[in-house]
């Protein structure tokens, strides 16, 4: 992991959001506060880390239209939007990663298309519900990536159909009950049709939605640990079937749902600390087995390495910032190993945990983020990591999720 220090030169890779040569880690001196804050860092062109600007009153162009920094388009996201999560995907199939922001308080998904030069178009809002997370996948088989929003207050999943060129039209709302807190899309049974998997916060369950009659409908519900806040999909045991992993905010660990022949799931619980905010699946030690990592609101990230066949070693904890809300694996230094980046809401920092190459991690490197980050996402095709945030104020916006 490169040590990112003031004005450290970071080489550019083959593909990047911004084709300009010689980008550096710098400090923003244009803030109305006059503070020096890190604004961007790119390590060997593989990933770009963006730090939100310190003050919504920064000059026009210093904050992007989608709610995260270094995007140079006009406008800025309002604190009233309560941006919870950001998802990156190539929505218009031009080879560049676009951004989808889940805005909880205003009940919209905000889409900003990448112009191809590191700048983004102004955000276009699509009405959904009190969105807390979005999944991107071709849901109708037309080759275009569609959107699915988990709406916490309404107990629904909103589907938006891609009409082409990254423009979306309303499709349908699917009632799932409970309080959807996270959503993922995957072809679970290998039939070429994408299923939706929803973590149900209030009902302590995971709900699977399958395509039905041009829409989606609830197919099954599986009990998991208390108050799941995160969900991810991966083939954990190497049998070729997609398994599910939910992270529990109300109990001590994650629930692993192994897919059995015939499409049913078998639950086993993994100790990974309490108050999990995010669970991710990635090969962290290069042995081709999928490992698990969590961010926990108790200032700790936990890693459990897959010993083969879905048998896991003991949990190993690493210090991170207070009230961590999101975690993402990304190879920051292009050494072939996945490092971890964590958004710490209450601490007002982003922690980077450098991978030592064997799935263990060295002490965290913290970067100040006065706007209090909530979500973080990474895109390896263009090399970007970014997070949305909500700045604390005396006039706290009302959120419709817990």
N, C-alpha and C positions, 0 to 999 in steps of 0.2 A: 504493500500500500504506500503510494507516494505521500510524502509529508507536504501538505499543501500550505504554503506560507505566503506572506504578502508578496505580490508581484512575481510569484513563481511561474516560470514559463512552462506551458504544458503542450506537448506536441499534438498536432492535428492528425487524425486518422483519415482513412479513405472516404468514409461517409460521416456526415455530421449535419446537424440542423442548420448550422451557420458555416458556409464554405470559406469564410474569411480565414486567412492564415494567421498564426501567431497569437491565438487567444490566450489570455492570462487570467489568473485569479486576481481580481481587483477589488477595490473598495468603492462604494457609492458615496461620493461627496456632494451629491445634489439633493440629499434629503433636507427637508425643512428643519430637521433637528440638528443638522450639521454633523451627525455622527458618521463615523467610518464603519460601514457594514459590508461584509462580503456579498457580492452579487452573483458570481458565477465561477465554477471551476470545471475544467474538463481534463480528464486524465487519459492521455494517449489516444484521444479521439474516440474511445469506446463508449463512454458515458459522459453525460453533462449533468452537473448538479447545480440546481438553481435555488438561490436563497431569496425568499420574499423580501421586498423592500420594507424598510422600517416604519414607514408612515404613509397612510393613505393620501396625505397631502403632498406627496412628491410631485414634481412637475409632470405634465402630460408626456406620455411615452416612456416613463420609468417603470410603469406597472402595466402588465398586459391585460387584454380584454377578457381573458379566461380565468383570472384569479391567481396566476402564478408568474414569477418574475422572469426577466431577461427576454420575454416576448415583447417586441418593440411596437406593436400595434397600438392604436389610440384607445382610450377608455380604461376602465378598471372595474373590478368586481366590487359590489357594494357589501359592506358588513352585514346589511340586512339580508343578503342572499344566504348567509351561513353556509359557505362552501365546505362540504364534508369530505369529498373524495374526488380524485381526478383519475381518469382512465385514458390511456394513450393507444391509438390504433390508426391505421391508414383508412380513413373513412371514404375518401374519394378515389382511392386506388391509383394515386400518382407517385407512390414510392416514399412519401413523407408521412411522419406520424402527426396525426391531428389530436386534439384534446377534447375530452368530454368531462364536464364538471357537474357533480351532483350538488345542486343548491337546495338545501333542506327547507329553509324558511319561505322561499318564494315558489317552491314546488315546480321547479323546472330542471331540465337537463340543458346545460349550456354547451354548445358546440362551437369550437374555433378551429378553422381549417388552416393548415400550415401552407404558407405561400411558397415554400421551397427554399427560402433564403434565411431561415431562422426567425422570421416574423410570422405573425398569425393574423388572420382576418378578425374583425370584431365579432364578439360572441353572438350567436343566434340561439335564442331560448325556445325550448319546446316544452309545453305544459305536460307535466306528469302528475305525481303526487309529491309527498314530502320525501324526496329522494335522499337516500343515504349511500347508495352504491349503484354502479351500472356495469353491465356486461356487454361486450361487443362481439357479435358473431353473425354469420349468415343464417338467419332463422327460417327463411322462406325458400331457400334453394335457388335464388336467382344470381348468386355469385357476388352480391353486394353485402357488406357488413351492416347488420341492423343493430338496434339498441334495445336493451331491457333494463328497466329501472326498478330497484327495490324501494317501495314506498312505505316507510315505517308506520306512519299514523293511519293510513288508509287500509293497511293489510292487503295491498295489491302489488302486482307487477305490471308496469306499463310497457307495452311493446311499441316501438317506433320503426316503421319500415323505411329503408334507404331507397329513395326515389332516383338515385343517381347523382353523381358529383358531390356527394356529402350532404345532400339536402334530404330532410326526413319528413315523413307524413305520419299522422296518427294512425295506429293500427288497431289496438284493442287494449283493454285493461283486464287482467285476470285476477280474480279474488283468490287469495291464498290463506286468508285468516291470519291470526297471530300478529306479529310485528316483524316484518322482514327487515333484517339488519345487513345482509350481504347476499350477493348473487353471483353465480358463475355459470358459464355455458360450456357444455362438452357433449360429445357423442358418447354416451355411456354404454350403449349396447352394440356399437359398431355397425349400425344399419345405415349410416350416412345421414341420419336425421339428428339434429342437435337437441339435447335436453337442457332444461334450466334447473339449477340447484339453488335453493333458497335457505339461508339460515334464519330460523324463526326464533327471535329473541324471547318473546313472552311465553311461547308454548314449549320451549326446550326441545326443539325438533329441527329436522331438515326435511324440506318438502321438495319433491321432484316433479317437475312439470314436463309433459310430453306433448309433441305436436298432435293436434286433433282438429280435423275439419277446417283447416286454414287458420287455426289459432292455436292456443295452448291450453291445457287443462291439468289440474292436479292429478297425478298418477299414484303417488304414494307418499307417506310421511313416516319418518324414522326418528325415534327418540335418541337424543344425544345429551351431553352434559348441560348443566344449567346455563341459561341465558347465552346461547351462542352468538358471538359478535362477528365471526369471520368464518369463511369457508374457502377451501381450495380443493383442486382435483389433481390426481396424479396416479400413476401405476406404482404403488408402493411395494408390492411383492413380486413384480416382474412376471406376472402371468398373462400380460397382454390386456387385462381388463382395467378400466378406470376406477379407482377407489376415491373415496371422499374423506376429507378431514375437516372437522369443525373445531374452532377454538372457543372455549367457554370463558365468559366473563364472570360466571357465578359459581364455578367449582374449580377444583385444582387440576386443570389439564385440558387435553384435547381428546376428542372422540374420533377414532379411526374406524371408518366404515369400509370393510373389505368387500369388494364385489365377488359374489360366488357364481358358479355356473347357473344359468337360468335368470340372472339379473337381480337376485335378492342381495341384501347386504348384511354383514355380520359385524357387530359393534365390539370394539375393545377400546378401553380408555388408557391414555398415556399421560403420566405425570409430567407436566411442563410448567409448573408454577400456577399461581392464581391470577385472576383478572386479566385473561388473555384478550388483547385488543386485535391482534392479527396473527394468523398462522399461515406460513408459506412452505411450499415443497420445492426443493432444489437439490441437485447433487453438489454438496458442499466440500467433499474431499476427493472428487475425481475418480471414484470407484464404480461409477455407472449405476449406483443404487441411489434412490431418491431419499434425501434426508429431510428433517423437519426443523423449522425455526419459528419462534414466537416472539412478539413484542408483548410485554406485560406492563400493566399500569403501576406496578410496584417497583419501577426503576430497574428492571432486570429483563434481559432477553435470554431465552433458553434455546439450546440446540440439542437435538437428539440425532445421532448418526445411525443410519440404516446398516446393520451388520450383514445384511443379505437376506432375501426372502421376506422382508418386512419385519425382521426381528431387530429391535432397537437397543442401542447402548444406553447408559444412564444419562439423564438430563444434565447439561453443563450450563451454568448461569454466567452471564456477562453483564457488567454494570452498564446501564444506559441512563438517560435523563428521566425526570419525573413525569408521570402520566403519559407514557408513550402511547400513541394512537395508531401508528402504522409502521410497517417494516417492509423492506423490499431487498431481494438479493440482486447484486449487480457487480460486474467485474470492473472495479474502479481503475486498476492499474494494468489491465491487459496481460496479466500473468496466467490466465486460464482458470483462476479460482474465483468463486463467488464471494465477494465481500457483502456486508450487510449495512444498510442505511436505515436509520430509525428517526421518525418524527416525534419529538417529545413536546407535547402540548404545554403542560404546566411549566416545564423547565425553560421553554422558549429557545430550544436548541434542536439541532439535527446531529445525531451521533453516527459516526462511521466506524464500523468494526472491521479492521483489516484481517482477511483470511491468511493464516500462516501456511496454507497449502495442504494441511491434513484435516481440515474441518474444524480446527481450533482457531481462536481469534485473539489478536492482541488487544491491548487496552484501547478504549474508544478515543476517537478524536472528535471533539465537539465544535460545532459552528453555531454562533449566536443567530437566532432568528426571533427578533422582538415581536413579530406578528403572530407567534404561537401556532406552529404547524399542526395540522390535523391529518392530512393524507399525503401519501408519497407514492409515486409510480415510476417505473423505469421502462425504457424502450431500447432494446439492443440493436434493432435494425438501423436506427439513425443515431443511437448513442445519447439518449437523454434520460435524465431523472429529474423529476420536479414534484413539488408538493404545493397544495393549496393550504391556506391558513385563515384563521380568523383572529384579528387583533383584539385584545382585551380593551374595553372602554368602560366608562361609567354608565353607559347606556347599553346594557347587554342585550343583544338580539335574542328573541325567543326561538329556541329550537324545539322541534316536534319529535325528538327521539331521545333515548337515554343510552 
